[in-house]
Amino acid sequence: MQCDRAMSEQIILIQPPFPANERHKRVLPLGLAYLAAYLRHTLPDVPVAVIDAHAEDLSLQDAVNRLEGFCANGERTIVGITYWTLQAPAAYELSSRVRQRCPEAVIVHGGVHASTLPEEALRHADYCVMREGEITFFELVSALRDGRGVEGIAGCAWKDGDRAIINPARDFIEQLDSLPFPAWDLLPMERYDTPLHVVGGRRMPVIGSRGCPYSCVYCGSPLMWGSRPRWRSPANVIEEMREIMRRYGITQFHFWDDNLMLDRRYIQGLCEGIIGSGMSVRWTGLTRASHIVHNSDLMPLLKQSGCIGLEIGIESANPETFTEINKNEDLDLIMQVADLHKRNGIYPMFTYMAFNPGETIRGYWDQARFIDRMLQGLPAVPYFQPTPFPIYIGQFCTPHVGTTLSEEAALKGIVIADGWSDRYHHQINFIPNSLLNDVPLRTTKRLKNLHFKLLNYLIQVAFWPDFNRSRSEREQREELWRFRRFAYVFYTLCRGRLRMREIALSAQRKLHLDEKESLRFTAFLAYILAQMGLIRSADDKAGEEICERHIADEDQIPVVLTPWETTWRKRGKA
């Protein structure tokens, strides 16, 4: 498809809605913001706009109506749609509606899913921008404006008739300081109100590096940014922070680097630059335990520069699982890091997952006790954990497209995703054989009303697909009743004789449930009841004795009410 030089162009960049907008954190789409900024910088005569259907809580039709308003002004419209895997169905439907309402529009797809499956993306788009998109998108727009072909544009995929053509990959941008700051002014900035971990209050994302040298089997970051990290200068990052403070008055930052402390010179320069600038800020970021230990002498400097704590990737407390997921970390090292945080007056934070390959019932008990020890002596904080008591609900292991886990998932467990919209880390979409083959044994005779109330609360917090405003309160109550009945049957069958998969099948038949719902209920109950000490592995004869953990009194368990957005935002998760 070529554009007529006689007609001027405009670029509209879109983030599609999520399956349940109100249940997802509203975080600023940095990829779109960088892309918009670069296009404005390199094509100053081409208008650029952004539609964030997630942050603005737009339906697909709302987004199309908004776009149609742009298309009506007589300019040729280039529509760029970027999306994660769970947004792919929405992106495809959005593209179809754009075709109907704005038939002259040129549709370009990008983002991690389109980069990994460009042939699929091209069934719905005219072009696909793969991986790092700034230069590729600029060259694509330039070629379309000039009426040139796109055969020589690295990182671009396109169609020759019905045949998908995948051009060679583009080299990554080496000089990240050359990129303009994100185009925040094109975004609905008042909507990005996710609070900063631990302390609350608005935060802004900043990313100082691209690329990750590690190869965790579940992670798609190297697919997008490569395995060799590239860094901005600390001065450039600090200037961006200054600009954010000047424009928006926000003094809290979340660094989105994959490994914030990987490069000692960078993190030391960043902290010293913040201190030297006189800025009064608070910040956090993600890193690995080994990086902190190797740079432990810098912890006082981090504290002085405004660090409130660092997120450490635990993922599991099972050493076998570390091997399975190629995490290459050590639990003793992670505990050292928690102690380092405490000694320096900052809060140890962490990310963790459930349903990794290699996990067992015992592993969830060990994980809960491990995190208990990490947080020992610290006050509970409202802007980090999704629950107000020590049940730890993290992400759910997801076989993301293109990852090693995705290639091995069918051998290591059961994939229970119905489609792309299920491939998200807050949906149980994969259960490992190691858990399904475990044999649960209850540690008490029966569940109490306290336990059922707690389970109902937790599933509403964590079991995303079934609790959102698209379903009536009656439907949600019916789901809670099914879950309560399932929990009763499940616990009755935890007699140390049946494997988890056999219990799931038996409960499914008894309660006339869908197989996937039964498997999800089974996995979720194993995850929670094991943390509570209410089940253990029947053949578990080693390690700490398992007994019921006191989680909360009955009157301390919140009641979640619809509409969901109200309660979710109060918990700091909207």
N, C-alpha and C positions, 0 to 999 in steps of 0.2 A: 504494500500500500504506500502510495506517495502523496505528499501534500502539495497543493498548488501554491506557488510562490506568490500569486496574486492575492491570496487570502492570508491574513495574519493568524498567528497561532496563540493558543493559551494552554497552560498545563494545569490540570487538576489532579492532585494526589489524594488518594483515598485509603484510609484504614477501614476495612469492613467491620460490621458489628460482630460480637462474639455470640455463641449460642444463648448465653444469658448475660446480657451486658451488666446487669446490676450486681452480679455475683463475682465479677472480676475486678481486681484493683485497677483504678484508672491511673495509668502511668504514661508519662509523656512518650510518644513514639519517636525516639531519637533518630531512627533510620530515616523516617520521612522528613523530619526537621532538617537533618543534614542534607538530604537530597534536594529539598526545596531551596535551602540556602545556596548550594552549589549551582543550581540552575539559575537562580536570580543573579548570582555573581558572574557566571559565564555567558548568560543570555539575558542581559539587562532589559532588552526590549520586549521580552516575552512575559506576559503576566503569569504568575504562579499562585495557586490557591490550594488549601488543604482542607479536606473533610475528614474529621476523625469521628466516624460513626459510633465507635465504642465510647469515647469520652462524652460525646454529646447525646448518647443514648438514643441513637437513631435506628429505626428499622431499615431494612433494605429499601423499602419503598420511600422512606423519608430521605435516604441518601440519594436515590435516583431523582427525586423531586428537586433536591438541592442542586444536583448536577445539571438537571434540565434548565435551571435558571441560568447557569453559566453558558450552556449550549445555545441559548436563545439570543445571544448578543452578536451573532454573525461571524464569530471567529472560529477557526478550526480548532477543535478541542482534542488534546492528547490526554488521555486518562490513564494515570498510573495507579495501580492497585497493589499494595503490598500486604502480605498475610503470612501468619503461621499456619501450620497444618490444620489445626482445629477450625480456622477461619476459611479454609479452602472451599467448602460447599457454599458459604456465603459469597466468597469472591467470584465463584463461577456463576451463581445466580445473579449477582450484581452485574457481571459482564453481559449476561444475556439480556437483562432489562435495559442496560445502557444501549445495547445494539438496537433494541426496539424503539427506544425513546430518542436516541441521538445517533442515528445510523451513520453519520459521517465521522463520528469520533474514532480516533485511533486508540486501541486498548493495549496497554503494556502491563505485564505482570512482573512482580519482583518479590523479594523476601525469601526466607529460608525454604519454604515449601516449593515455590516456583523454581528456585535455584537447584533444588535437588531433583525435581521431576519436571524439567522444562517441556518435555514432550506432552505431558498431561496438561500443563498450563496452556500450551499453544492450541489446545482444542477449544479454548475459551478466549484467547487473546490473539492479537496480531503479532506481538513481539514479547519476548521475555528477557529481562535484565537479570543476569545471574551474579550471585555473590555481591561483592562490594560494588555499589551501583552508581556512584557519583559520576565518574568519567564516562562509563558506558551509556548512561541515560543521556548525558550531554551530547555525546557523539551520535546517538540514535536520533535525537531531536534535530540536530544540525543536518544530518543526512536527509531526514524527512522534509525539512524546510527547503533544502537545496534540490530536492528531487533525485537524490543519489541513492544507490543501492546500499544495503547494509552488510554485504558479504564480508567486508574487511573489518567489521567492528568486533573486536575481541570482547568476550563476555556477553554477547548478544545471541539469542536464539530467535528464529523466524521461520516463516512457512513459505515453501515453494509449492504452490498448489495445496495439495493435502499432505505434503511431505514436510516433516519437521527438520530444520537445519540447525545444528548446534555449532556455533562458531567456537574456535579455541578459547580457552579461559584467558581472562585478562590478568596481567601481573597486578599484585596488590600495590596500593599507594604507599610509598616509602616515607614521604615527607608529610606526615599528618598535620603538622603546623600550617601547611598550605591551605587546608580546608577552612572555609569561613565558619563562624559559630552557627549553631542551629538556628533556623528561622522560627524562633519562639513566637514572634508576632503574628504568624499565620495560624497559630493553634489556639484553641479555647483555654487559655492558661488558667482561668479560674476553676476549671473542672478538674485539674490535676491536684487533688487534695489528699493523696495518700500520705499518712503521717510518717515522719522519720522514726525508725526503730527506737524503742526504749523511751525516748523523751517526748515523742509526739510533735505536732506542728508540721507545717508544710515543708516539703523537701523538693529538691531539684536533682535530676540525674545528670551526671557528668561522666564522660568516658575518656580516659587518658591514653588508652592503648587498644589495639586490635590484634587478635591472634592469641592462640593458646598452644603451648608445646606439649601438653599432656593428651592422653588418648583414652579417657574414661569412656566405657563402651556405650553409655547412654547419652552422651553430650554431642550436640550438633554444632557447637561453636566453631571447631576447626573447619567444618564444611563451608561456613560462610566467610570466615576471616583468616583461614590458614593456620598453620601450626607454628609459624615463626612470629613472635610478638613484634609489633612496631609501636613506638612510643611517641607521644607528643612531648614537647619540652614542659617541665614544670611551670616555667614562666607563662607559656601559652594557656595552660590549664588555669592558672591563677587569674589571668586576665579574663578568662571566660567567667570564673566565679565572681570577679568584680563587676562584670557587665550584668550578670544575673541580679546581684545585689542592687545595682544602680537602677535597673529597670523595674524589678518586681519586689524589692525589699526582702527577698528570701535569703536567709543566712545559713540554711541547713542543706547539706549535699549528700547524695548517695552515689558513690563511685561505682560505675558498672563494669569496670575492668574485670576480666576473667580472673586475673591473678595480681591484685593490687601491689603486693610486696615482692613480686618476682624479681624486680630490678632494684637493688639497694640504692643506686644513685638516684633513680627516679623518685622513690618514696621519700628519701632523705631530702632531696631537693624540693619536693612538694611541701613537706612539713616546714622546712626552714623558710621557704618562700612565703607560706601563709603567715608564719610568725613575724617575719621581717616586714611584711606588708602592713601589719597592724590590724588585719581583718579579725573580727570576732565571729567565728563560725563554729558549727558543729557538723561532724561528718562521720560516715561509716563506709565500708566497702567489703568486697568479698576477696578472700585469699585462702591459701592452704596453710595448714598447721606447720608444715616443715619450713615454709618461708618465714613465718613469725619466729620460730625457734632460731633459725639461722641469723635473724636480725633482731634478736631479743633486746640488744642494747639500745635499739631505737624506740622502744616502747614509751619511755618518758617523753621523748620528742613528739611522738604521735599524740599523747595525752595533751601536751602543751599546745599543740596546733589545733586542738578541738575534736580529736577522735573520741567518740563515745563508746567505741567497741568495734571489733571486726567480726564479720561473718566467716565461720570456719565450716568447710564442707565435711561433715561427719558421714552422712549418707547411711551408715549402718554401724552397729557395735559388734558385728560378727566378722572376725578376721577372715573367715572363708569367703564371705561376701566381698570383702576388699579385693581378694584375688579374682573373683568372678567378674567384677566390674572394672578391674584394672585401675583401682583407685590409688594404690601405692602410697598409702598413708598408714599411720600407726596409732593405736588407741592411747598408748602411753604418751605419745607426742601430743596428741590432742588435749589430754588432761594437763600436760605441762603448760600448754597455751592458755587454757582456762585459768590456771593459777597465775600465769604472767599477767593476764588481764586484771585479775583481782588485786594483785600486788601494786599495780599501777593505777588503780582507781577507775578502771573502765569495765564495761559489761561484756562478758564473753557471749557472743551470739553464734548461731550455727544453722546450717541447713542439713536436712536429713530426708531420707526417702523410706517408703515401705514397698515391699514386694519386689526387691532386688533378687536376682538369681542367687541361690545359696541360703536364703533366709529361712528361718524356722520359728516356731512358737517361742522357743527359748531366747532367740535373738531379740524379740520385741521386749521381753522382760529385761534382758541385759541392756538394751538401748535406753529404756526408761530409767533404769537405775544409774546408768552411766551419765545421762543428762542430769538426773537428780544430784549426782556428785559434782558435776560441772557447776551447777547453780547453787550449791550449798553455801549458805550464809548470805545470799543475795536477796534483795526484795523482789517480789513478783512485779513485772512491768506489763502495762496494758497494750503496748504497741509493738509487740513482737510475736508472742505465742497466740494462736487463734482461740485458746481456751483460757479461762481464768484460774485453772488448777492444773496440776502436773500430769495431764495426759498429753502426749506430744504427737500432734498430727502434722506431719510434714507433707512433702510432695509424694505422689505415687509414681513409681517407676514406669516409664513410658518408652516403648520401642519407637523412637522418633525415626522418621524416614531417613535413610542414608547412613544411619549409625550402625556400629557393629552389633549392638543389641538387637536392632531390627532384623538383621540378617540371621541372628541366632535364636530369636525369640521362640519360634515354633519348636525348637529342640529343647529349650530350657524351661518351657512352661506353656501356658495357655494364653493366647491373645484373644481378648473378649471385646475388642473394639468393633462396633457396628459400622463405623465409617470414619472418615477423617475427623469429624467433629468430636469423636471420642478420644482422639490421640492428644491428650492433654494431661498434665501432671496433677490435676485435681479431679480426675476421673479414674476409677479403677479399671484399667484396660489390659493389664497383664498380671498374671499370678504365676509365680515360679513353681516348678515341680517340687522343689525342696520343701515348700510350705504345703502344697497339696498332698504330698505323701507323708507328712507328719501326722502323728496320732495324738489328738488332744485328750487330756484327762482333767476333769474339773477338780478344783481344790476345795470346793464347798458343795453342799448338797443341792442347793437351788439358788437361783438369782432372786434378789430382794427387789422391792419396789424402787429403792434407791438406785439399784443397778439399771433397771429398765429406764428410769427417768434420765439417768446420765447417758445411757446409750442413745436414747431418742434425741437428746440435745446434741450429742457429738455427731450423729449422722446428718443432722441438719446443717451443722457447721462444715462438715467435710464432704458429704456425699452430694456434690454439686448438681448433677443432672436432674434430680428428682425434686428439688426444692428451689423454685424460682417463680417469679410472678406470672410466667406463662401458664402455670398450672393453678387451678383454683385451690382455695384453702381446703375444700372438701377432698380434692384429689391428694393433697399433701397429707391430710390426716389419715386417709386410707393407706397411703404409703407407710406412714409411721405405724399404723396398726399391723400391716403385713410384716414390717420389720420386727415389731415386738413379738408377734407370734413366731416368726422365724427364730428370734433369739431364744425363745423358750424351748423350741424343738431342738435347736442346735445344742443348747447346753445340756438338755436331757440325753443327747446322743454322745456327749463327751465322756465316755466311760472307759477310755483307754483301749478300745477294740477297733474302731473304724478310723480309717484315714480321713483327712479333711475332704478329699474329693468324694469319698463315699458318703460322708455326712451331707455334703452339698446335694448329692443326687437323692439321698433318702428324704431330706427336707423338701426338696423340689417336688417330689412325687406326693408327699403327704399334704403339702400346702398348695399344690397345683400352680406352681410359679414357673416363670420363664427360666430357662437354664442359666442365662447370663446373669439375671438378677439374683438367682440363688448363689452363683459363684461369687458375685460381688458381696452379697450379704455375708457369706462364709468368710471371705478374706478379711472384710472389715471387722467382723466379730473377733476373729483370731488376733488381729492387730491390737484391738482395744482391750479385750479380755486378758490377753497375755500381759499387757502393760499393767493391768489392774491386779495381776496375780491370781486371777480366777480360773485360769487354765494353765497347764504346763504340758510339755511333751511327755508321753507315757514312758518313754525309755530314758528320760533325763535323770541321770544318777550323779552328775558331777556339778560342781559350781555352787553358787549361793542357793540356799534353800528358798523355794518360792512360796510366798504366802500373800494374802490379800493386802494391797497397799491402800491406805486411807487416802482417798482422793478428795472427797467433799462430803459435807452433810447435805441432807436432802434439800434444805432451805437455801443452800448456796448455789444450787444448779439453776442457771437462768432459763427462762421460758422464752423461746424464740417465736416471735409473732410476725405475721405478714402485715404490710408489704416488707419484703426481705431487705430492701435497700436501707430502710431506717435502722434496723438492728445491725446490719452488716457494717454500716458506716460508724455506728457507735463503737464497734469492736475495732475500728481502725483498719478495716480491710476493704473498704469500697474503692 
